[in-house]
Amino acid sequence: MATAVAATTATAGVASADIDFGSSGGSFGSSDGEMVITLVRHAESAGNTSGLIDTKVPGPDLTPRGRTQADNLAIQLADQDYDCAFASNMVRTEQTAAPTVAKYDLSLDIQPGFREIEAGEYEGTPEAAALSGYLQAPIKWLSGDLNARIPGSIDGNEFDGRVDEALLEVQRRGCTNPVIFSHGGTIMFWSMMNASNADKSKLGTDPMRNGGHVTLKGSPQKGWTIVEWVGHPDLG
């Protein structure tokens, strides 16, 4: 997915906002509903290695390499003082979350709103062909055309709304520094659609690889700012 997004955005000429991201660390949440959310892409799955678009629930398991990546990810995410953990309703995010959740002694809450963007008619097609199919509508979302719809799937309003609703539920549970295990397309497009300092060129130059993460500060009511973007983690 990351490779497909990079190729698509490069070809589509997504412009850069030329805004640097700051550094993250610690818990910035406050009593007025502000949070620091860390959105983590799942580790390598059998869907990734197949080269085919796979967005169905529950989806494929992690590969052996992906399980190693998940273990290493728990080490890399250490000392962040997460107070809650969430995952989409897809197997690959739950399996990726398991080592981190165990390390922090947290319970894992499942939120379907964090699932991957459904491919609709493009389900099972080659990721290499995403430019001419699956990603056409999401690229339009970045330019403000939220009515663009993936054939047989959702439009930008529906996608943005369901992620926002999932984050409202995170907020309602009193979480101020949650870690959320999700998917490359969901993380990249939602972040770029919602962060005030989004540098859309990163979708082409630094797309979210397996185990990458984005940290944002803000709230559903006040909006979001990206404080860290790690597109290429070294997880083995």
ABEGO torsion letter per residue (X at the ends): XAAAAAAAAAAAGBBBAGBBBBBBEEBABBAAGBBBBBBBBBBBBAAAAAGBBBABOAEBBBBAAAAAAAAAAAAAABGAGBABBBBBABAAAAAAAAAAAAAAGBBBBBBAAABBBBAEAABGBBAAAAAABAAAAAAAAAAGBAABBBBGBBBAAAAAAAAAAAAAAAAAAGBABBBBBBBAAAAAAAAAAABAABBAAAAAABBBBBGBBBBBBEBAAAEBBBABBBABBBAX
